[in-house]
Amino acid sequence: MTAPRITITPAGMLPPSIASQTIQIVRPVTRVVHGSEVPDWTQDPLETVTVNGCSVQPTGGSEDRSHRDQLGGQFRVYAPAGTSVGPLDRVWLADYPNQYFRLASEVQSWSPGFLNHVQLVLVAWEG
């Protein structure tokens, strides 16, 4: 069975001149292990959502790397209002097709009645 594919095209969020990028959100099938819900990436995803009208911007990280052999990359994404990303989801950025990202914090909503959007902070780890 093929996972549903959904496309979100915003109406009147950020100006297209700065919100011209696309992201994909991949929602996994989950299972319970020792009482906790965990993603099961051995199965086809539950759903893939393509979100147009985003602004993807690199941001500096503040993590302490002195005791870890890892390298982190962070991005801030401004996406259309109503975009939903969960803690188990993977996010793919068009400019980084071979790397997936995860949420680094809660999704923040901005709804003043104009320029409504959500803000995602994404992180990827290697190492």
C-alpha positions, 0 to 999 in steps of 0.5 A: 500500500502506498502512503498518501501524498498531500500537497499544501499550497498556502494562500497569503502567508509570507511574500513569494519572493522570500517564501519560495521553497518547498519542504516534505514532511514524512510521517511514520507508522508507529509501534509501541516498545516498552510503553513508548510510541516509536517510529517504524521506518521499516514500513512505508510512511503513513503519509507524506506532505509536501508544503509549498511557500516556505522560507528555509534559513540556516541558523547557528547552533549552540550545542556543546560539542566538546564531549561528542563526536557529532556535527549538527546542522540547524535550519529555521523554517517559516511555513504556512499556517496550519502546517503540522509536524510531529516529534517523530516526523522527518522533514526533507529540504529541497536543497539537502535531498540526501539528509533528513531533519527532525524538530529541535523544539516545539512548533511555534504559531504566529497568527496576528491576522496577516502573515500567519505562519508557523516556525519550525527549528530543524536539526540534523545530526551526523556522527 
